[in-house]
Amino acid sequence: MSGLPPDIWQPVRLTVELAAMTTLILLIVGTPIAWWLARSKAWWKEGIAAVVALPLVLPPTVLGFYLLVLFGPDGPGGALAGLWGGRTLAFTFEGLVIGSVVYSMPFVVQPIRNAFAAVGDRPLEVAATLRASPLKAFWTVAVPLARPGFLSGAVLGFAHTVGEFGIVLMIGGNIPGTTKVLSVAIYDYVETSQWREANILAAGMAAFAFVVILTMMMLEKRTARIKG
């Protein structure tokens, strides 16, 4: 678009990279967690589920504060950053990824857990009678049947990461090209009275939110039709 500052695309690119990486990590990490929560008979599993769901109710400033402490030079994040010569994970892209994974985890784990729970025992029992190992039954039976949950989790995880503000501002700050994502860029444009740029980014995010909601509704409708 003519007249737009060239750096307006930088937060767009950074946000897409952050959301894509966060979603991929959450699908890898969240799948075994969701499977265990759906299948385990342990009495304390709901305590683990509550810990996973904490970001749903915790104010972003609270979670951001504790992550900032953990990421600092005196926390585990400082020791981890020292592996590549850094002093802290705070105000870095790597820190944003870790924070986003923590903050968006319930939006990915819960849909996958529900999908695994809906599969039930019968398909896995049939696979066992056909001499399929538990691992093979998981990949060839449970995962395909839970595909709607994976799709919902991926969409929600990506969208939630795109819309983050409080967490990314606290642990990432406002560093162009490193931690300045879309939500922070909009705030920055408003603070400096660049209303046109802020409006373009805000309208784009509003359109994105509409597409996400419409996609979720279509997925739910398709899932209900398959079950019916």
N, C-alpha and C positions, 0 to 999 in steps of 0.2 A: 504494500500500500504506500502511495506517495505521501510524503510529508511526515511519515512516522520515523522516530529515531531508530537508527540501526540496532541499538541495543535492546529493543523491545522484544526481539525474538530470542534473546539469550535466556530469560527466565522461562520461556515456553519450552525450549529445548531441555533445560535443566530439570523442569518439572516432569516432562515425559520420561527422561532418563531415570529420575528418582522413582516415579510411580511404576515403571516397568521393572526395575531392579527389585523394588520392594515387593511387588506382586509375585515375581518369580521366587524370591526367597520364602515368602509366606506360603506359597503352594508346596514348596519342598519341605519346609519345617512344619507347617500347619497340618499337612495330611496325616502323618503318624500321630500327632496329638489328637486330631479329630477322630481317627480310627480308635485310639485307645479310649477316648471319652465315650464313644458310641458303643464299644464292645466290653469294656471292663466292668466287672462286678464289684470292684473295690468300693468300700463304703466311703472312702475319702476322695473319690474322684470328683465329686461336685465341688470340693474345696479347690481342686486344681482348676476346674471349670470357672470358678469364681475369680481366681487369680487371672486367668486368661481374659475374662470379661471386664476386668477392672477399668481399662481405658474407656469403656462405655459410660461410666459414671464419674470417673475422676476428672476434675477440671484440668484442662491442658496445662495450665500454669503449674499445678502441683506435680504432674508427671514430668513436665519439662524441667522443673527445679531439681528433682531427684536424678533425672538423667544427666543434667548439667553437672551435678556433684560427682556422679559415677564417671562421666567422661573427662573430668578435670585431671590436671597433672598428678594429683594425689590419689586418684581413684583408679579402678581397674582399666578405665579407658586410657589413662596416661601410660600405664605399663604396656597396653596393647599398641598404642601409637608409637611407643619406643622401638618396636620391632622394625619400623621403617624410618626411624630417625625423628619422629615427631614427639611433641610434648603432651598433646591432648587430642581427644576426638571431638571436643567441642569446637564449633565453628569450622567444621570440615564437612565435605560431602559424605565421607564414610560415616560420620556421626549422624548425619541426617538420615542415612539409610537405616542404621540401627534403630534410631528413634522412631522412624516411620514403621518399621517392622513391629515394634512393640505397640505402637499406638493403633495400628490397623489390624492387628492380629485377630481380635474377636470378629471382625467383619469377614474374615476368610474362614476361620476355624468353625464358626457356628453353622454356616450353610453346609459345609462339608460334613460336619458331625450329624446334622439332621438328615442329610442324604444317606449316610452310612447306616444310621438307625433305621431309616425307611426300607433299606434292603432286607433287613430281617435275617433270621437264621437259615431259613429253608434253602435259598440258592447256594449258600456255602456248604450246607449239609449234603446237597446233591453233588456238588463239586468234590466233596470228600469221598463220597461213594464211588466216584469215577477215578479215585486215586490221585487227585490233585493235591499237591502240598499246600499248606496254609498260605505260603507266599504266592504260589501260582494262582490259587483261588482268589487271593486279594487282587492281583493284577488283571486276571481274566474274567472275574465275575463281579467283585465288589466295586472296583473302580469304574468299569463301563456303566453299571447300574446307577452309580452315584454321579454320573457326568453332569446332570443339571446342577447339583450342588457345587461342583468344581467351577462351572461357568458362572454361577451366581457369586461365588466367593471371589473369583478373579475380577469380575466386573466391580463388585463392591470394594474390594481391596484397592484396585487401581483408582477408582473414583474418590475414595476416602483420602488416599494419599495426595491426589491432586488438590483436594480442598483443604488440606491442613494449613493452619496458620499459627496458632499459639505455640504448638510444639516446635515447629521449624524456626519460628522467630526466636524462641528462648535458647535452643541448642545450636542454632545455625547462624543467627544474626542476619545481617543484610549485606553479604559480601558478593558483589557482582561476579558472575561466572563461576561461583563456588557454592554459595548457599542461598542466593536470591532467587527463590522460586516464584511462581505466579502470584500466590496469595500475598506474599511479602511485597512483590513489585507493585501490586494494586495499592496497597497501603502506602508505599513510598511515593507513588504518583499522586495520591490524594494529599499526602503531607506537603508535597511541593507544588500543589495546585495545578498539576498537569492533568486536567479533567478529561481531555480527549483520549489520552493514552489509557487512563484508568477506565474510562467507559468502554473502550475497545476490548481490553482484557476482561473486564467484568461481564460484558455481554457474551464474550466467547465462553466464559466459564458457566454462565447461565444456560447457554445453548447446550453445552456439554452435559450439565446436570439433567436437562430435559431428555437428552438422548439416553443417559444412564437409566433414568426412571422408566422410560418407555421400553428399553431393553429388558429391564427386570420384570416388568409387567408381561411382556411377551414370553419370557422364559417361564414365568409362573403359569401362564395360560397353556403353554406347550406341555409343561410337566403334568398339569392337571388333566390334559387331554390324553397323554400317554397312560397315566394311571387309570383313567376311566375306560 
